[in-house]
């Protein structure tokens, strides 16, 4: 065990800190644990689930089946360590992106037109195939700007949130590529920005469907390309 990480059983720390240490030393980043394992590790704490959730306000990422559909209702995944809350001052240094109140959440959803900013789906709308319906949530996105890195809030569906977890948005790169566009391309892009929407051509939609096909079906399409 890393000498800088104290033992999680130490009575010198509060329950939230001990829970952080338990995740690091007994579970490990990227690994799955169950609610039963957590409660067995802290039998003296009746609300250990809440103490663990408090770590999220210190930038610890702990996924449930709401965030990651591959998990069962009794499982959670320790995704990423946040602030080292066992060190002096860290447990009191709340993240600037701590939990929102209902008003803030509603304002973000209204701002984003109650649509996932990644795929554009609305809450309750069915994904392609009609088996699963979308659930919207507010995600924290790390954004690289000309002046440095910031964390911004954005509406995402559960599927896109899981698929894009840990990715960083580079606004500087977007601005750089925009600057390299021709006047005609910039004008078209400006129209999309103004409408906050763009229609995909029939060929683009067909390409998207082709890319989602299983390998054997893609081969069937590939063999027919170019035939009259």
C-alpha positions as a Markdown table, in Angstrom:
| # | Residue | x | y | z |
|---|---|---|---|---|
| 1 | Unk | 0.0 | 0.0 | 0.0 |
| 2 | Unk | 1.1 | 3.6 | -0.7 |
| 3 | Unk | 2.8 | 4.9 | 2.4 |
| 4 | Unk | 1.1 | 8.3 | 1.8 |
| 5 | Unk | -2.4 | 6.7 | 2.2 |
| 6 | Unk | -3.4 | 6.0 | 5.8 |
| 7 | Unk | -5.2 | 2.8 | 6.8 |
| 8 | Unk | -9.0 | 3.1 | 6.3 |
| 9 | Unk | -9.7 | 1.5 | 9.6 |
| 10 | Unk | -8.1 | 4.4 | 11.5 |
| 11 | Unk | -10.4 | 5.9 | 14.1 |
| 12 | Unk | -8.6 | 9.3 | 13.6 |
| 13 | Unk | -10.8 | 10.1 | 10.6 |
| 14 | Unk | -14.5 | 10.7 | 10.0 |
| 15 | Unk | -16.6 | 8.2 | 8.1 |
| 16 | Unk | -16.4 | 10.1 | 4.8 |
| 17 | Unk | -12.6 | 10.1 | 4.9 |
| 18 | Unk | -12.5 | 6.4 | 5.9 |
| 19 | Unk | -14.8 | 5.6 | 3.0 |
| 20 | Unk | -12.5 | 7.4 | 0.6 |
| 21 | Unk | -9.5 | 5.4 | 2.0 |
| 22 | Unk | -11.5 | 2.1 | 1.7 |
| 23 | Unk | -12.3 | 2.8 | -1.9 |
| 24 | Unk | -8.6 | 3.5 | -2.7 |
| 25 | Unk | -7.1 | 0.5 | -0.8 |
| 26 | Unk | -9.8 | -2.1 | -0.9 |
| 27 | Unk | -11.7 | -1.5 | -4.2 |
| 28 | Unk | -9.3 | 0.4 | -6.5 |
| 29 | Unk | -10.1 | 2.9 | -9.3 |
| 30 | Unk | -12.1 | 1.5 | -12.1 |
| 31 | Unk | -13.3 | -1.5 | -10.0 |
| 32 | Unk | -16.9 | -2.5 | -9.0 |
| 33 | Unk | -18.1 | -3.0 | -5.5 |
| 34 | Unk | -21.5 | -3.8 | -4.0 |
| 35 | Unk | -23.7 | -2.0 | -1.4 |
| 36 | Unk | -23.3 | -5.1 | 0.7 |
| 37 | Unk | -19.5 | -4.9 | 0.7 |
| 38 | Unk | -19.7 | -1.2 | 1.7 |
| 39 | Unk | -22.1 | -1.9 | 4.6 |
| 40 | Unk | -20.1 | -4.8 | 5.8 |
| 41 | Unk | -16.9 | -2.6 | 5.9 |
| 42 | Unk | -18.8 | 0.0 | 7.9 |
| 43 | Unk | -21.3 | -1.9 | 10.1 |
| 44 | Unk | -21.4 | 0.8 | 12.7 |
| 45 | Unk | -22.6 | 3.5 | 10.3 |
| 46 | Unk | -26.3 | 3.3 | 9.4 |
| 47 | Unk | -26.1 | 5.8 | 6.5 |
| 48 | Unk | -22.8 | 4.8 | 5.0 |
| 49 | Unk | -24.2 | 5.3 | 1.5 |
| 50 | Unk | -24.8 | 9.0 | 2.2 |
| 51 | Unk | -21.3 | 9.4 | 3.6 |
| 52 | Unk | -19.9 | 7.9 | 0.4 |
| 53 | Unk | -22.0 | 10.2 | -1.8 |
| 54 | Unk | -20.6 | 13.2 | 0.1 |
| 55 | Unk | -17.3 | 12.4 | -1.7 |
| 56 | Unk | -18.8 | 13.5 | -4.9 |
| 57 | Unk | -18.7 | 17.2 | -3.7 |
| 58 | Unk | -14.9 | 16.7 | -3.5 |
| 59 | Unk | -14.7 | 15.5 | -7.2 |
| 60 | Unk | -14.7 | 11.8 | -6.5 |
| 61 | Unk | -16.5 | 9.9 | -9.3 |
| 62 | Unk | -18.6 | 7.0 | -8.2 |
| 63 | Unk | -21.0 | 5.5 | -10.7 |
| 64 | Unk | -24.3 | 3.8 | -10.1 |
| 65 | Unk | -26.4 | 1.9 | -12.6 |
| 66 | Unk | -28.1 | 5.2 | -13.4 |
| 67 | Unk | -24.7 | 6.4 | -14.8 |
| 68 | Unk | -23.5 | 3.1 | -16.1 |
| 69 | Unk | -26.1 | 0.7 | -17.5 |
| 70 | Unk | -23.7 | -2.2 | -17.3 |
| 71 | Unk | -24.0 | -2.1 | -13.5 |
| 72 | Unk | -26.7 | -3.9 | -11.6 |
| 73 | Unk | -28.8 | -1.9 | -9.0 |
| 74 | Unk | -26.7 | -3.3 | -6.2 |
| 75 | Unk | -23.4 | -2.4 | -7.8 |
| 76 | Unk | -21.3 | 0.7 | -8.0 |
| 77 | Unk | -18.1 | 1.6 | -9.8 |
| 78 | Unk | -15.3 | 3.6 | -8.2 |
| 79 | Unk | -14.3 | 5.6 | -11.3 |
| 80 | Unk | -11.9 | 8.3 | -10.2 |
| 81 | Unk | -10.2 | 9.7 | -7.0 |
| 82 | Unk | -10.9 | 13.3 | -6.2 |
| 83 | Unk | -9.5 | 15.5 | -3.5 |
| 84 | Unk | -7.3 | 13.7 | -0.9 |
| 85 | Unk | -9.7 | 14.4 | 1.9 |
| 86 | Unk | -7.5 | 12.7 | 4.5 |
| 87 | Unk | -5.0 | 15.6 | 4.2 |
| 88 | Unk | -5.5 | 18.7 | 6.3 |
| 89 | Unk | -7.9 | 21.2 | 4.8 |
| 90 | Unk | -8.9 | 19.0 | 1.9 |
| 91 | Unk | -12.1 | 17.6 | 3.5 |
| 92 | Unk | -13.4 | 21.2 | 4.0 |
| 93 | Unk | -12.5 | 22.4 | 0.5 |
| 94 | Unk | -15.8 | 21.8 | -1.2 |
| 95 | Unk | -15.7 | 21.6 | -4.9 |
| 96 | Unk | -16.9 | 24.6 | -6.8 |
| 97 | Unk | -19.1 | 22.3 | -8.7 |
| 98 | Unk | -20.9 | 20.9 | -5.6 |
| 99 | Unk | -24.5 | 19.6 | -5.7 |
| 100 | Unk | -27.0 | 22.0 | -7.4 |
| 101 | Unk | -30.3 | 23.0 | -6.0 |
| 102 | Unk | -33.6 | 22.4 | -7.9 |
| 103 | Unk | -33.7 | 25.9 | -9.3 |
| 104 | Unk | -30.2 | 25.7 | -10.8 |
| 105 | Unk | -30.9 | 22.3 | -12.3 |
| 106 | Unk | -34.1 | 23.6 | -13.9 |
| 107 | Unk | -32.2 | 26.7 | -15.3 |
| 108 | Unk | -29.6 | 24.4 | -17.0 |
| 109 | Unk | -32.3 | 22.2 | -18.5 |
| 110 | Unk | -34.2 | 25.2 | -19.8 |
| 111 | Unk | -31.0 | 26.7 | -21.2 |
| 112 | Unk | -30.3 | 23.4 | -23.0 |
| 113 | Unk | -33.9 | 23.1 | -24.3 |
| 114 | Unk | -34.3 | 19.9 | -22.3 |
| 115 | Unk | -32.2 | 18.0 | -24.8 |
| 116 | Unk | -29.0 | 16.1 | -24.6 |
| 117 | Unk | -26.3 | 18.4 | -25.9 |
| 118 | Unk | -24.4 | 15.4 | -27.3 |
| 119 | Unk | -27.0 | 13.4 | -29.3 |
| 120 | Unk | -30.0 | 15.8 | -29.1 |
| 121 | Unk | -32.4 | 13.3 | -27.6 |
| 122 | Unk | -35.2 | 14.4 | -25.2 |
| 123 | Unk | -36.2 | 12.8 | -21.9 |
| 124 | Unk | -38.5 | 9.9 | -22.4 |
| 125 | Unk | -37.7 | 9.7 | -26.1 |
| 126 | Unk | -36.7 | 6.2 | -27.4 |
| 127 | Unk | -33.2 | 5.6 | -28.8 |
| 128 | Unk | -32.9 | 3.9 | -32.2 |
| 129 | Unk | -34.4 | 0.4 | -31.9 |
| 130 | Unk | -37.0 | 1.6 | -29.4 |
| 131 | Unk | -35.9 | -0.6 | -26.5 |
| 132 | Unk | -34.5 | 2.1 | -24.2 |
| 133 | Unk | -35.8 | 5.5 | -23.4 |
| 134 | Unk | -33.6 | 8.5 | -22.6 |
| 135 | Unk | -33.0 | 9.9 | -19.1 |
| 136 | Unk | -31.5 | 13.4 | -18.9 |
| 137 | Unk | -29.1 | 14.5 | -16.2 |
| 138 | Unk | -26.7 | 17.4 | -15.5 |
| 139 | Unk | -23.1 | 16.6 | -16.1 |
| 140 | Unk | -19.9 | 18.4 | -15.1 |
| 141 | Unk | -17.7 | 18.9 | -18.2 |
| 142 | Unk | -14.1 | 19.9 | -18.1 |
| 143 | Unk | -13.5 | 22.6 | -20.7 |
| 144 | Unk | -10.1 | 23.8 | -21.9 |
| 145 | Unk | -10.3 | 27.5 | -22.8 |
| 146 | Unk | -7.7 | 30.0 | -23.9 |
| 147 | Unk | -7.4 | 31.3 | -20.3 |
| 148 | Unk | -7.2 | 27.8 | -18.7 |
| 149 | Unk | -9.3 | 24.9 | -17.7 |
| 150 | Unk | -12.8 | 25.4 | -16.3 |
| 151 | Unk | -15.7 | 23.1 | -15.3 |
| 152 | Unk | -19.1 | 23.8 | -16.8 |
| 153 | Unk | -22.5 | 22.2 | -16.5 |
| 154 | Unk | -24.3 | 20.6 | -19.4 |
| 155 | Unk | -27.4 | 18.5 | -20.0 |
| 156 | Unk | -26.6 | 14.9 | -21.2 |
| 157 | Unk | -28.5 | 11.7 | -21.5 |
| 158 | Unk | -27.3 | 8.7 | -19.5 |
| 159 | Unk | -25.9 | 6.9 | -22.5 |
| 160 | Unk | -23.8 | 9.9 | -23.7 |
| 161 | Unk | -22.7 | 10.7 | -20.2 |
| 162 | Unk | -21.3 | 7.2 | -19.7 |
| 163 | Unk | -19.7 | 7.1 | -23.1 |
| 164 | Unk | -18.0 | 10.5 | -22.7 |
| 165 | Unk | -17.0 | 10.2 | -19.1 |
| 166 | Unk | -13.6 | 11.7 | -18.4 |
| 167 | Unk | -13.3 | 13.4 | -21.8 |
| 168 | Unk | -12.2 | 17.1 | -22.0 |
| 169 | Unk | -13.7 | 19.6 | -24.3 |
| 170 | Unk | -11.1 | 21.8 | -26.0 |
| 171 | Unk | -12.7 | 25.2 | -26.9 |
| 172 | Unk | -9.3 | 26.4 | -28.1 |
| 173 | Unk | -9.1 | 23.7 | -30.7 |
| 174 | Unk | -12.7 | 24.5 | -31.9 |
| 175 | Unk | -11.8 | 28.2 | -32.3 |
| 176 | Unk | -8.6 | 27.3 | -34.1 |
| 177 | Unk | -10.4 | 25.1 | -36.6 |
| 178 | Unk | -13.1 | 27.7 | -37.1 |
| 179 | Unk | -10.4 | 30.2 | -38.0 |
| 180 | Unk | -9.1 | 27.9 | -40.7 |
| 181 | Unk | -12.5 | 27.7 | -42.5 |
| 182 | Unk | -13.3 | 29.5 | -45.7 |
| 183 | Unk | -15.8 | 32.4 | -45.7 |
| 184 | Unk | -18.5 | 30.1 | -47.1 |
| 185 | Unk | -17.9 | 27.4 | -44.5 |
| 186 | Unk | -18.0 | 30.0 | -41.7 |
| 187 | Unk | -21.3 | 31.4 | -43.0 |
| 188 | Unk | -22.9 | 28.0 | -43.1 |
| 189 | Unk | -21.5 | 27.1 | -39.6 |
| 190 | Unk | -22.9 | 30.5 | -38.3 |
| 191 | Unk | -26.4 | 29.5 | -39.5 |
| 192 | Unk | -26.2 | 26.2 | -37.6 |
| 193 | Unk | -25.0 | 28.1 | -34.5 |
| 194 | Unk | -27.8 | 30.6 | -34.8 |
| 195 | Unk | -30.4 | 27.8 | -35.2 |
| 196 | Unk | -28.6 | 25.6 | -32.7 |
| 197 | Unk | -29.6 | 22.8 | -35.1 |
| 198 | Unk | -28.5 | 21.2 | -38.4 |
| 199 | Unk | -30.1 | 18.7 | -40.7 |
| 200 | Unk | -28.1 | 15.8 | -41.8 |
| 201 | Unk | -28.2 | 14.8 | -45.4 |
| 202 | Unk | -29.6 | 11.4 | -46.5 |
| 203 | Unk | -26.1 | 10.2 | -47.2 |
| 204 | Unk | -24.9 | 11.2 | -43.7 |
| 205 | Unk | -27.8 | 9.4 | -42.1 |
| 206 | Unk | -27.1 | 6.3 | -44.2 |
| 207 | Unk | -23.4 | 6.4 | -43.2 |
| 208 | Unk | -24.4 | 6.5 | -39.6 |
| 209 | Unk | -26.7 | 3.5 | -40.0 |
| 210 | Unk | -24.0 | 1.6 | -41.9 |
| 211 | Unk | -21.4 | 2.3 | -39.1 |
| 212 | Unk | -23.8 | 0.9 | -36.5 |
| 213 | Unk | -24.2 | -2.4 | -38.3 |
| 214 | Unk | -22.5 | -5.6 | -37.1 |
| 215 | Unk | -19.5 | -6.8 | -39.0 |
| 216 | Unk | -21.2 | -9.3 | -41.2 |
| 217 | Unk | -23.9 | -6.9 | -42.2 |
| 218 | Unk | -21.3 | -4.2 | -43.0 |
| 219 | Unk | -19.6 | -6.7 | -45.3 |
| 220 | Unk | -22.9 | -7.3 | -47.1 |
| 221 | Unk | -23.3 | -3.6 | -47.7 |
| 222 | Unk | -19.6 | -3.2 | -48.6 |
| 223 | Unk | -19.9 | -5.9 | -51.3 |
| 224 | Unk | -22.8 | -4.2 | -52.9 |
| 225 | Unk | -21.3 | -0.7 | -53.1 |
| 226 | Unk | -20.7 | 0.3 | -56.7 |
| 227 | Unk | -23.2 | -2.1 | -58.1 |
| 228 | Unk | -26.0 | -0.6 | -60.2 |
